[in-house]
């Protein structure tokens, strides 16, 4: 079955698959947006960075946090909720991310941050968040529309990275983005081929519940993305956690009912070059301990030059796995009826 065969691709009314595979080009195209941002604070006036965003928008914060943990001289905190943390003040640079511009939690947190004297960068395709930034003379990165927020990561990620570079907080961001774009182009070709490893993995984990483990900030962000993409695109349950935390608690939960868990769960380990050396030993130990109580253990190795390239490589890989899972079941990856229904219930 070829990569273009509609029986493999399934129904895709919103064009999610094409937008997903265009992660590299969308990241590259957004460089110009990041270079044009006005009203940025001076880096020496910034003591901390706060990223606010929900759902797919929040992944921008997770990626910035992962990169920040490794390389940035100031802490990057991610807030996914209504309230800005109490530490927010005039020396905080707040990146508010909402593709629609209408995410109520993000809007409230951004307003609170402004009231606390923080400097704001709004990353959005328009809506109320863009109006808020304009009214406050704040920095604004106006990104193009997309079929869904979860396909807009590239366009929403490049602007804050380049803003931090221009502020002197993340020197070399252009080079990191270039390396990521190169890797994403290579991976997209592989995942679109007749021998796509994502399609093979989807066949293996299909109709089971995948549990995705990563390590460190890189693995934590990417494992969470795998989970939510399987939830939204494939309309299937999935779970995620991270090492070393798994080894201090969750591993105890596999001690019983192996005859049941073998039929239901499979593990996916996300590996990358930023792992602490001890994590390789933990992965080996976990596989030995758990191989008899789960259906299978799979490993996905990140590729690419640098942490950003490897994060986005794992993101793209998982995104396509979720699309393959949807295709196997004849599901449309675009609409998310459960999310829409819940939103309507809250509006009533």
C-alpha positions as CSV (number, residue, x, y, z in Angstrom):
1,X,0.0,0.0,0.0
2,X,1.5,3.3,-1.0
3,X,1.8,6.4,1.1
4,X,-0.7,8.2,-1.2
5,X,-3.2,5.3,-1.2
6,X,-6.5,6.7,0.2
7,X,-7.2,3.5,2.1
8,X,-4.1,4.2,4.1
9,X,-4.6,8.0,4.4
10,X,-8.3,7.7,5.2
11,X,-10.7,10.6,5.4
12,X,-9.0,14.0,6.0
13,X,-11.5,16.8,5.5
14,X,-9.3,19.5,7.0
15,X,-6.0,18.5,5.3
16,X,-4.4,17.6,8.6
17,X,-1.9,15.2,7.0
18,X,-0.5,17.6,4.5
19,X,-0.3,20.4,7.1
20,X,1.5,18.0,9.5
21,X,4.1,16.9,7.0
22,X,4.7,20.6,6.2
23,X,6.1,21.2,9.7
24,X,9.6,22.0,8.3
25,X,8.4,24.5,5.6
26,X,6.1,26.2,8.1
27,X,8.9,26.6,10.6
28,X,11.2,28.0,7.9
29,X,8.5,30.4,6.6
30,X,7.9,31.8,10.1
31,X,11.5,33.0,10.4
32,X,10.4,36.2,8.6
33,X,7.6,36.7,11.1
34,X,10.1,36.4,14.0
35,X,12.5,38.8,12.4
36,X,9.9,41.5,12.1
37,X,8.5,41.5,15.7
38,X,8.5,45.0,17.2
39,X,8.3,46.3,20.8
40,X,10.6,43.6,22.3
41,X,12.3,44.3,25.7
42,X,16.0,44.4,26.1
43,X,17.4,41.1,27.2
44,X,19.2,42.6,30.2
45,X,15.8,43.7,31.5
46,X,14.5,40.1,31.5
47,X,15.0,37.8,34.5
48,X,12.6,35.1,33.5
49,X,10.4,33.9,30.6
50,X,6.8,32.7,31.0
51,X,5.0,31.0,28.2
52,X,1.2,30.6,28.5
53,X,-0.8,28.4,26.2
54,X,-3.3,25.5,26.2
55,X,-3.5,22.3,24.2
56,X,-1.4,22.4,21.1
57,X,-0.5,26.0,21.7
58,X,1.0,25.0,25.0
59,X,3.5,22.8,23.1
60,X,5.3,25.9,22.1
61,X,6.0,26.5,25.8
62,X,7.0,22.9,26.3
63,X,9.6,23.2,23.5
64,X,10.9,26.5,24.8
65,X,11.2,25.1,28.3
66,X,13.1,22.1,27.0
67,X,15.5,24.2,25.1
68,X,15.7,26.7,28.0
69,X,16.6,23.9,30.5
70,X,19.6,23.0,28.3
71,X,20.9,26.4,27.1
72,X,19.1,29.6,28.1
73,X,20.6,31.8,30.9
74,X,17.1,32.6,32.3
75,X,14.4,30.2,33.5
76,X,11.5,29.4,31.2
77,X,8.2,28.5,32.9
78,X,5.1,27.2,31.2
79,X,1.6,28.0,32.5
80,X,-1.4,26.1,31.3
81,X,-4.3,27.7,33.0
82,X,-6.1,30.9,33.9
83,X,-3.6,32.4,36.3
84,X,-0.2,34.0,35.8
85,X,2.2,32.8,38.4
86,X,2.8,35.1,41.4
87,X,6.4,35.8,40.4
88,X,5.4,37.6,37.2
89,X,6.5,41.2,37.2
90,X,8.3,43.9,35.2
91,X,11.3,41.7,34.6
92,X,9.2,38.9,33.1
93,X,8.9,38.3,29.4
94,X,5.5,36.7,28.7
95,X,4.9,34.7,25.5
96,X,1.1,34.2,25.1
97,X,0.3,31.6,22.5
98,X,-3.2,31.1,21.1
99,X,-3.6,30.1,17.5
100,X,-7.2,31.2,17.5
101,X,-6.6,34.2,19.7
102,X,-9.7,33.2,21.7
103,X,-8.4,30.7,24.3
104,X,-10.0,32.0,27.5
105,X,-7.3,30.7,29.9
106,X,-4.5,32.2,27.9
107,X,-6.3,35.6,27.5
108,X,-6.9,35.8,31.3
109,X,-3.3,34.9,32.1
110,X,-1.9,37.4,29.6
111,X,-4.1,40.1,31.0
112,X,-2.9,39.3,34.5
113,X,0.7,39.4,33.4
114,X,0.2,42.8,31.8
115,X,-1.4,44.1,35.0
116,X,1.7,42.9,36.8
117,X,4.0,45.0,34.6
118,X,5.3,42.1,32.4
119,X,6.3,42.6,28.8
120,X,4.1,40.6,26.4
121,X,4.7,38.8,23.1
122,X,1.4,37.5,21.6
123,X,1.7,34.7,19.1
124,X,-1.6,34.2,17.3
125,X,-3.4,34.2,14.0
126,X,-5.7,37.1,15.2
127,X,-8.7,37.4,17.4
128,X,-8.9,38.9,20.9
129,X,-5.2,38.1,21.7
130,X,-4.0,40.2,18.8
131,X,-6.4,43.0,19.8
132,X,-5.0,42.8,23.4
133,X,-1.4,43.1,22.1
134,X,-2.3,46.0,19.9
135,X,-4.1,47.8,22.7
136,X,-1.1,47.4,25.0
137,X,1.5,48.3,22.4
138,X,2.9,44.9,23.0
139,X,5.0,42.7,20.7
140,X,2.9,40.7,18.2
141,X,3.7,37.7,16.0
142,X,0.8,37.3,13.6
143,X,1.0,33.8,12.2
144,X,-1.0,32.3,9.3
145,X,-4.1,30.4,9.8
146,X,-3.9,26.6,9.8
147,X,-6.4,23.6,9.7
148,X,-6.0,23.2,13.4
149,X,-3.7,24.6,16.1
150,X,-1.9,21.2,16.4
151,X,-0.7,21.7,12.8
152,X,0.6,25.2,13.5
153,X,3.6,24.4,15.7
154,X,6.2,25.5,13.2
155,X,4.6,28.9,12.6
156,X,4.0,29.5,16.3
157,X,7.5,28.3,17.5
158,X,9.9,30.2,15.3
159,X,8.7,33.8,16.3
160,X,9.4,33.4,20.1
161,X,12.7,31.6,19.4
162,X,13.9,34.5,17.2
163,X,12.5,37.1,19.6
164,X,14.7,35.5,22.3
165,X,17.7,35.6,19.9
166,X,17.1,39.3,19.1
167,X,16.9,40.0,22.9
168,X,20.3,38.3,23.4
169,X,18.8,35.5,25.4
170,X,19.1,32.7,22.8
171,X,22.1,33.4,20.5
172,X,22.2,31.2,17.4
173,X,18.4,30.5,17.2
174,X,18.6,30.9,13.4
175,X,21.1,28.1,13.1
176,X,19.0,25.9,15.4
177,X,16.0,26.5,13.2
178,X,17.9,25.8,10.0
179,X,19.1,22.5,11.5
180,X,15.6,21.6,12.5
181,X,14.2,22.4,9.1
182,X,16.8,20.2,7.4
183,X,15.9,17.3,9.6
184,X,12.2,17.7,9.3
185,X,12.5,17.7,5.5
186,X,14.4,14.4,5.7
187,X,12.0,12.9,8.1
188,X,8.9,14.0,6.2
189,X,10.2,12.2,3.1
190,X,10.9,9.0,5.1
191,X,7.5,9.1,6.7
192,X,5.7,9.7,3.4
193,X,7.4,6.7,1.8
194,X,6.0,3.3,1.1
195,X,8.3,2.0,3.9
196,X,7.3,4.6,6.5
197,X,8.5,3.5,10.0
198,X,5.5,5.5,11.4
199,X,3.1,3.3,9.5
200,X,4.8,0.2,10.7
201,X,4.7,1.4,14.3
202,X,1.0,2.3,14.0
203,X,0.2,-1.2,12.7
204,X,2.0,-2.7,15.7
205,X,0.3,-0.5,18.4
206,X,-3.1,-0.2,16.7
207,X,-6.1,-1.1,18.8
208,X,-4.0,-1.1,22.0
209,X,-3.3,1.7,24.4
210,X,0.2,3.1,23.9
211,X,2.1,4.5,26.9
212,X,4.9,6.8,25.8
213,X,8.0,7.4,27.9
214,X,10.6,10.0,27.3
215,X,13.4,11.4,29.5
216,X,14.4,14.9,30.5
217,X,12.7,18.0,29.3
218,X,13.0,16.9,25.7
219,X,11.4,13.5,26.3
220,X,8.8,15.0,28.6
221,X,7.6,17.5,25.9
222,X,7.6,15.0,23.1
223,X,6.0,12.1,25.0
224,X,3.1,14.5,25.9
225,X,2.8,15.5,22.3
226,X,2.6,11.9,21.2
227,X,-0.2,11.3,23.7
228,X,-2.3,14.3,22.7
229,X,-1.9,13.7,19.0
230,X,-3.1,10.1,19.4
231,X,-6.0,11.5,21.5
232,X,-7.0,14.1,18.9
233,X,-6.1,12.7,15.6
234,X,-6.8,9.0,16.2
235,X,-9.6,9.5,18.8
236,X,-7.9,6.9,21.0
237,X,-6.6,6.8,24.6
238,X,-2.9,7.1,25.2
239,X,-0.8,8.0,28.2
240,X,2.7,9.6,28.7
241,X,5.2,9.9,31.5
242,X,8.9,10.7,31.8
243,X,12.1,9.3,33.2
244,X,13.4,9.2,35.9
245,X,10.0,9.8,37.5
246,X,8.5,6.6,36.1
247,X,11.2,4.6,38.0
248,X,10.2,6.2,41.3
249,X,6.4,5.4,41.2
250,X,4.7,4.3,38.0
251,X,6.8,1.2,37.6
252,X,5.2,-0.2,40.8
253,X,1.8,-0.1,39.1
254,X,2.8,-2.9,36.6
255,X,3.2,-5.4,39.4
256,X,-0.1,-7.2,38.9
257,X,-2.6,-8.3,36.3
258,X,0.0,-9.0,33.6
259,X,-2.4,-11.3,31.8
260,X,-4.7,-8.3,31.3
261,X,-2.2,-5.5,30.7
262,X,-0.4,-7.6,28.0
263,X,-3.5,-7.5,25.9
264,X,-4.1,-3.7,26.4
265,X,-0.9,-1.8,26.7
266,X,2.2,-1.2,24.6
267,X,5.2,0.9,25.5
268,X,7.0,3.4,23.3
269,X,10.3,4.8,24.4
270,X,11.4,8.1,22.9
271,X,15.2,8.4,22.8
272,X,17.4,11.4,22.1
273,X,21.0,12.7,22.4
274,X,20.3,15.0,25.3
275,X,19.5,12.0,27.6
276,X,21.5,11.7,30.8
277,X,23.8,8.7,30.5
278,X,22.0,6.9,33.4
279,X,18.7,7.0,31.5
280,X,19.9,4.4,29.0
281,X,20.4,2.0,31.9
282,X,16.9,2.8,33.1
283,X,15.4,2.2,29.7
284,X,17.1,-1.2,29.6
285,X,16.0,-2.1,33.1
286,X,12.4,-1.0,32.4
287,X,12.3,-3.1,29.2
288,X,13.5,-6.2,31.1
289,X,11.0,-5.6,33.9
290,X,8.0,-4.8,31.8
291,X,8.3,-6.9,28.6
292,X,6.2,-9.6,30.0
293,X,3.4,-7.4,31.3
294,X,2.9,-5.3,28.1
295,X,2.2,-6.4,24.6
296,X,5.5,-5.0,23.3
297,X,8.2,-2.4,23.9
298,X,9.1,-0.1,21.0
299,X,11.9,2.5,20.7
300,X,12.0,5.6,18.5
301,X,15.4,7.3,18.1
302,X,15.5,11.0,17.4
303,X,17.6,12.2,14.5
304,X,19.0,15.6,13.7
305,X,21.7,18.1,14.7
306,X,20.9,19.7,18.0
307,X,18.2,19.6,20.6
308,X,15.6,21.6,18.7
309,X,16.0,19.4,15.6
310,X,15.6,16.2,17.7
311,X,12.6,17.6,19.6
312,X,10.8,18.4,16.4
313,X,11.9,15.2,14.7
314,X,10.2,13.2,17.5
315,X,7.2,15.5,17.3
316,X,6.8,14.9,13.5
317,X,7.3,11.2,13.9
318,X,4.6,10.9,16.6
319,X,2.2,13.2,14.6
320,X,2.4,10.9,11.6
321,X,2.0,7.8,13.8
322,X,-1.3,9.3,15.1
323,X,-2.4,10.0,11.5
324,X,-1.6,6.4,10.5
325,X,-3.6,5.1,13.5
326,X,-6.6,7.3,12.3
327,X,-6.2,6.0,8.8
328,X,-6.2,2.4,9.9
329,X,-9.6,2.9,11.5
330,X,-11.0,5.1,8.7
331,X,-11.2,8.1,11.0
332,X,-11.0,11.7,10.0
333,X,-8.1,13.2,12.1
334,X,-9.4,16.8,11.8
335,X,-12.6,17.2,13.8
336,X,-12.5,16.6,17.5
337,X,-16.2,16.2,18.5
338,X,-15.5,15.5,22.2
339,X,-13.6,18.7,22.6
340,X,-16.2,20.7,20.7
341,X,-19.1,19.1,22.7
342,X,-17.3,19.9,26.0
343,X,-16.8,23.5,24.9
344,X,-20.5,23.8,24.1
345,X,-21.5,22.4,27.5
346,X,-19.3,25.0,29.2
347,X,-20.9,27.8,27.2
348,X,-24.5,26.7,28.1
